[in-house]
Each structure stands twice: as C-alpha cells, then as structure tokens.
Amino acid sequence: MKRTLLLTTMLGLSSIGLSTISTNVVAHDHGHSTSDKAQAVKVNPQLAEAVASSFRSEKNSARDGYRHPAETLAFLGVQADDTVIELWPGGGWYAEILAPYLAEKGQYIGGIFETNPKEDTKRTQYYAKAGKKFQSWLADNKDAVGNAKTVTFQPPASVVLGEDNSADYVLTFRNLHNWAGQKQLENAFTASFNVLKDGGVFGVVEHRANPGMSFDSGYMDQAEMIALAEKVGFTLAASSEVNANPKDTKDYPKGVWTLPPRLALEDQDKDKYLAIGESDRMTLKFVKKAK
C-alpha cells in the first residue's frame, strides 16, 4: 500500500534566507492502510548551515539547483549526531556538507578505493590516486571535518564497511551503475545492510532509467534497484522526486554523460544539453528493520 505525501522543505534559516520547496514523496508501509496527507519536513539549522557554508567550493555549490542537498538529506533524515558512511565519495561533493555537519557530535566515514592495491594496473592506479586524494583532503581540512575518517570499500576484495550494526546511515550518490558494470551491485547493497544498525537507513540517489535501458547508459531501473535492496533485507520506507528532471529524455549518444556536468559531446549541441540540465534521479530511503 502506498500513500503520496507532500514534502515541504523549509529553508527559512538565518544563514540562507526564507524559501519553501515542495516535492512529492511516496511513503511505503507494505500493507498498512494509509491516506493522503501533507507532511512538512524541515531542514534543521545545522544542516542548513553546512549547505550554506563558505567551506564548500563555489563550483560545488553552483550545482545545488540540480542536486538539492538540503532537501535530499532532510528527506533521508540525517541528523548531526549520526554515524554516516558515504560510499565512493568521489571528489567530495557531499563530503563537503556531511563531514562538517557531523564533525562535532557525529561521525563521517568515506568508503573509498583501495589506496595500496596488490595489482598494478591503469585502473588500480586510478582508484588508488582517487582514494589518496580524498584522504589528503580530509587531513588538510581537519579543523572543519573533525574526526572524519575512511574505510576501504572496493568490492569484491573489500566489502566490510565496519563492525556489523555500527552505522546509522549508508549513503550513495550516483554509484549504482558503476557497481552494476563491475557485477558488484549486490555486494554493495549487502555490505551496506550488514554495517547498519537496526533501524538504520540506506539512502540512494541514482540516474533513473526508462524501462529496458542498459546500465552502460549510466541510468538504472528504479524498480530493479528496489527489488535488489529488498532481496538483501531492506524495506523501502519512502521515495522522493526531489531530484527528478522531466526534461531528461535519456536517449543521448553518450548516455547520461552527454548531460552536464560531464557534457561528453563537448560543444556539440551544448546549449541543448545545458537547457535539459543534470539527469533525472531516483531518491530512495531504505530501512533495516529489526528482526
């Protein structure tokens, strides 16, 4: 059974001014009777401050209109005293928000690539360089990120994110297609399930496919991702359209990378793709329920 809720995010805080943003949320309660109603979800002051902070690079902040970090994290329910693992944080777009937000009372953990790989290949060198760069970023910004740390996560070799039942959140932003390409998607979901406490949340944002699309387009099928999460033990608590983009037709020469920020075709039809904006994305909140 589903109910459609109206998620109203209030950004009415001193650091960023007053505005109201609404998005549709579908809450899933699997069999319980529900009715349509409006639900207000507020961005707490600490999160609003982290999103508005000058600690963030201007380049990253400029993408907030596509990525909606305050609304996304408020929808998922991340609090400043949580232990949060972010899988494959890349260049640190969300880490710039999460690590300072969690620095005082919580714990940020970046699930990064193996920095000392056993094999010496072009791919492992690339991964190792990215992992070391992220570690250096944390070290260089210790005053802002506090006790933030990393754990190696590179399935199938490294799939343990920490002690079982030790994290409040595992978050992943636009990584599912990468794991699908490596046939490690289920390993990633299982590792996330294992490290979470009962009641912990697995938050997923990913490029959303039209039915029948292949993962090599960069887009993933939402129904298939929900089915996989439920297979490993999660329950879908809610989904949000906060990161939806109806302009995204998903039929481009170079898949999702045709769109910004990548613009894989470079100047070819650049204005067209800039007008479309970044991809249409699913935003899913899964919960590990107590047995």
C-alpha positions as CSV (number, residue, x, y, z in Angstrom):
1,M,0.0,0.0,0.0
2,K,1.3,3.5,-0.9
3,R,0.5,7.0,0.1
4,T,1.5,10.2,-1.6
5,L,2.9,12.8,0.8
6,L,3.8,16.3,0.1
7,L,7.4,17.0,1.3
8,T,7.7,20.7,2.1
9,T,11.3,21.7,3.0
10,M,11.6,24.9,4.8
11,L,14.9,26.7,4.3
12,G,13.8,29.6,6.5
13,L,17.0,29.9,8.5
14,S,19.2,32.9,9.0
15,S,22.2,31.7,7.0
16,I,20.3,31.2,3.7
17,G,17.0,33.1,3.9
18,L,13.4,32.0,3.6
19,S,12.1,29.8,0.9
20,T,9.8,26.9,0.6
21,I,10.4,23.9,-1.7
22,S,7.8,21.2,-2.3
23,T,8.3,17.7,-3.8
24,N,6.3,14.6,-3.9
25,V,7.2,11.8,-1.6
26,V,5.7,8.3,-1.7
27,A,5.8,6.5,1.7
28,H,5.7,2.8,1.6
29,D,4.3,0.9,4.5
30,H,3.7,-2.6,3.0
31,G,0.1,-3.4,3.8
32,H,-1.0,-0.8,6.3
33,S,-3.9,1.3,5.5
34,T,-3.0,4.9,4.7
35,S,-4.5,8.1,3.4
36,D,-3.1,11.1,1.5
37,K,-1.9,13.9,3.7
38,A,0.7,16.7,3.8
39,Q,3.9,16.2,5.8
40,A,6.3,19.1,6.5
41,V,9.9,18.2,6.7
42,K,12.3,20.9,7.9
43,V,15.9,21.3,7.2
44,N,17.5,21.7,10.7
45,P,19.7,24.7,11.4
46,Q,22.9,22.7,11.5
47,L,22.3,21.1,8.1
48,A,21.2,24.4,6.6
49,E,24.4,26.0,7.9
50,A,26.5,23.2,6.4
51,V,24.9,23.5,3.0
52,A,25.3,27.3,3.0
53,S,28.8,27.3,4.4
54,S,31.7,29.1,2.6
55,F,33.7,25.9,3.3
56,R,32.1,24.5,0.2
57,S,33.7,25.3,-3.1
58,E,31.8,27.7,-5.4
59,K,31.9,25.1,-8.1
60,N,30.1,22.5,-6.0
61,S,27.6,25.0,-4.5
62,A,26.7,26.0,-8.1
63,R,25.2,22.6,-8.6
64,D,22.8,22.7,-5.7
65,G,19.9,23.6,-8.0
66,Y,20.3,20.1,-9.6
67,R,21.4,18.1,-6.6
68,H,19.2,19.6,-3.8
69,P,21.5,18.6,-1.0
70,A,19.5,20.2,1.9
71,E,16.2,18.7,0.7
72,T,17.8,15.3,-0.1
73,L,19.5,14.9,3.3
74,A,16.4,16.2,5.1
75,F,14.2,13.7,3.3
76,L,16.6,10.9,4.3
77,G,16.6,12.2,7.9
78,V,20.3,12.6,8.5
79,Q,21.0,14.2,11.9
80,A,24.2,15.9,13.2
81,D,24.9,13.1,15.8
82,D,24.6,10.2,13.3
83,T,27.4,7.9,12.1
84,V,27.2,8.2,8.3
85,I,29.1,6.2,5.7
86,E,29.3,7.6,2.2
87,L,30.2,5.1,-0.4
88,W,32.7,6.2,-3.0
89,P,32.6,9.9,-2.2
90,G,34.5,10.8,-5.4
91,G,35.7,14.4,-5.3
92,G,33.9,15.1,-2.1
93,W,30.8,16.9,-3.3
94,Y,28.6,15.6,-0.5
95,A,31.5,15.2,1.9
96,E,31.9,19.0,1.9
97,I,28.5,19.1,3.5
98,L,28.4,15.9,5.6
99,A,31.8,15.9,7.2
100,P,31.5,19.4,8.8
101,Y,27.8,18.7,9.6
102,L,28.8,15.6,11.6
103,A,32.1,16.8,12.9
104,E,31.0,17.9,16.4
105,K,28.6,15.1,17.5
106,G,28.6,12.5,14.8
107,Q,30.9,10.6,12.6
108,Y,31.6,10.8,8.8
109,I,33.2,7.8,7.2
110,G,34.1,7.8,3.5
111,G,34.1,4.4,1.9
112,I,37.0,4.9,-0.5
113,F,39.0,2.9,-3.1
114,E,42.0,0.7,-2.1
115,T,45.0,3.1,-1.7
116,N,47.6,0.3,-1.8
117,P,46.4,-2.2,-4.4
118,K,48.1,-5.5,-4.8
119,E,47.7,-5.3,-8.6
120,D,49.5,-2.6,-10.5
121,T,47.2,-1.7,-13.5
122,K,46.0,1.5,-15.0
123,R,42.6,1.1,-13.3
124,T,44.0,0.3,-9.8
125,Q,46.4,3.2,-10.1
126,Y,43.5,5.5,-10.9
127,Y,41.5,4.2,-7.9
128,A,44.5,4.4,-5.6
129,K,45.1,8.0,-6.7
130,A,41.5,8.9,-6.0
131,G,41.5,7.3,-2.6
132,K,44.7,9.0,-1.5
133,K,43.4,12.4,-2.8
134,F,40.3,12.0,-0.6
135,Q,42.4,11.1,2.4
136,S,44.6,14.1,1.9
137,W,41.5,16.3,1.6
138,L,40.3,15.1,5.0
139,A,43.7,15.7,6.5
140,D,44.1,19.1,5.1
141,N,40.7,20.2,6.4
142,K,40.8,18.6,9.8
143,D,39.6,21.7,11.5
144,A,36.4,21.6,9.6
145,V,35.8,17.9,9.3
146,G,36.9,16.8,12.8
147,N,37.1,13.1,13.3
148,A,36.1,12.2,9.8
149,K,37.8,9.0,8.5
150,T,37.9,6.5,5.7
151,V,37.3,2.8,5.2
152,T,38.4,0.8,2.2
153,F,35.4,-0.3,0.1
154,Q,36.2,-1.9,-3.2
155,P,34.2,-5.0,-3.9
156,P,34.7,-7.9,-4.3
157,A,38.0,-7.7,-2.4
158,S,37.0,-5.2,0.2
159,V,33.3,-5.3,1.3
160,V,33.4,-4.8,5.0
161,L,32.4,-1.3,5.9
162,G,32.9,-1.7,9.6
163,E,31.5,-3.7,12.5
164,D,28.1,-5.1,11.9
165,N,25.3,-2.9,13.3
166,S,27.5,0.1,13.8
167,A,26.3,2.8,11.4
168,D,23.1,4.9,11.3
169,Y,23.3,5.7,7.6
170,V,24.9,4.4,4.5
171,L,24.6,6.8,1.6
172,T,25.4,6.5,-2.1
173,F,25.1,9.2,-4.8
174,R,25.2,8.1,-8.4
175,N,27.3,5.0,-8.0
176,L,24.9,2.1,-8.7
177,H,25.7,2.0,-12.4
178,N,29.4,1.6,-11.6
179,W,28.8,-1.4,-9.4
180,A,26.5,-2.9,-12.0
181,G,29.2,-2.6,-14.6
182,Q,31.6,-4.5,-12.2
183,K,28.9,-7.0,-11.2
184,Q,29.2,-5.9,-7.6
185,L,25.8,-4.3,-7.1
186,E,24.5,-6.9,-4.7
187,N,27.8,-6.9,-2.8
188,A,27.5,-3.2,-2.3
189,F,23.9,-3.5,-1.0
190,T,24.8,-6.4,1.3
191,A,27.8,-4.6,2.8
192,S,25.5,-1.6,3.5
193,F,22.9,-3.8,5.1
194,N,25.4,-5.5,7.3
195,V,27.0,-2.4,8.7
196,L,23.8,-0.6,9.6
197,K,22.1,-0.8,12.9
198,D,18.5,-2.0,13.2
199,G,16.5,1.0,12.1
200,G,19.5,2.3,10.1
201,V,18.9,3.9,6.7
202,F,20.4,3.1,3.3
203,G,20.0,6.3,1.2
204,V,20.3,6.0,-2.6
205,V,20.4,8.7,-5.3
206,E,20.9,7.4,-8.9
207,H,20.3,8.3,-12.5
208,R,16.9,6.8,-13.3
209,A,16.4,4.7,-16.4
210,N,13.4,4.3,-18.6
211,P,12.3,0.6,-18.7
212,G,14.6,-1.6,-20.7
213,M,17.7,0.6,-20.6
214,S,21.1,-0.9,-20.0
215,F,23.3,0.1,-17.1
216,D,26.0,1.1,-19.5
217,S,23.9,4.2,-20.3
218,G,24.6,5.3,-16.7
219,Y,20.9,5.0,-15.9
220,M,19.5,2.3,-13.6
221,D,16.0,0.9,-13.3
222,Q,14.3,2.1,-10.1
223,A,12.1,-1.0,-9.7
224,E,15.0,-3.3,-10.1
225,M,17.0,-1.4,-7.5
226,I,14.1,-1.6,-5.1
227,A,13.8,-5.3,-5.7
228,L,17.5,-5.9,-5.1
229,A,17.5,-3.9,-1.9
230,E,14.5,-5.9,-0.6
231,K,16.3,-9.1,-1.6
232,V,19.2,-8.3,0.7
233,G,16.8,-7.5,3.6
234,F,15.9,-3.8,3.3
235,T,12.4,-2.3,3.4
236,L,11.6,0.7,1.2
237,A,10.4,3.4,3.5
238,A,9.9,6.2,1.1
239,S,10.9,7.6,-2.3
240,S,11.2,11.2,-3.3
241,E,11.0,13.2,-6.5
242,V,13.2,15.9,-5.2
243,N,15.9,15.1,-7.7
244,A,13.6,14.3,-10.7
245,N,14.1,16.1,-14.0
246,P,11.2,15.6,-16.5
247,K,13.3,17.3,-19.2
248,D,15.7,14.3,-19.3
249,T,14.7,12.1,-22.2
250,K,17.6,9.6,-21.6
251,D,18.2,8.9,-25.3
252,Y,21.6,10.5,-25.8
253,P,24.6,9.5,-27.9
254,K,26.9,9.0,-24.8
255,G,24.3,8.1,-22.2
256,V,23.9,10.2,-19.1
257,W,27.4,11.6,-19.6
258,T,26.0,13.6,-22.5
259,L,24.3,15.9,-20.0
260,P,26.0,18.3,-17.6
261,P,28.3,18.4,-15.7
262,R,30.2,16.0,-18.0
263,L,29.0,17.2,-21.4
264,A,30.7,14.3,-23.1
265,L,29.9,15.7,-26.6
266,E,31.7,18.9,-25.6
267,D,30.5,21.8,-27.7
268,Q,28.2,19.7,-29.9
269,D,24.6,20.7,-29.0
270,K,26.0,22.1,-25.8
271,D,23.2,24.6,-25.3
272,K,20.6,21.9,-25.8
273,Y,22.0,19.7,-23.0
274,L,22.6,22.6,-20.7
275,A,19.0,23.5,-21.1
276,I,18.0,20.0,-20.1
277,G,20.2,20.1,-17.0
278,E,21.5,17.2,-15.0
279,S,19.9,13.8,-15.1
280,D,16.5,12.6,-13.8
281,R,17.3,10.8,-10.5
282,M,15.6,8.4,-8.1
283,T,15.9,9.2,-4.4
284,L,15.2,6.2,-2.2
285,K,15.1,5.6,1.5
286,F,15.5,2.0,2.7
287,V,15.4,0.9,6.3
288,K,17.0,-2.1,8.0
289,K,14.2,-3.2,10.2
290,A,14.8,-5.2,13.4
291,K,14.2,-8.9,13.0
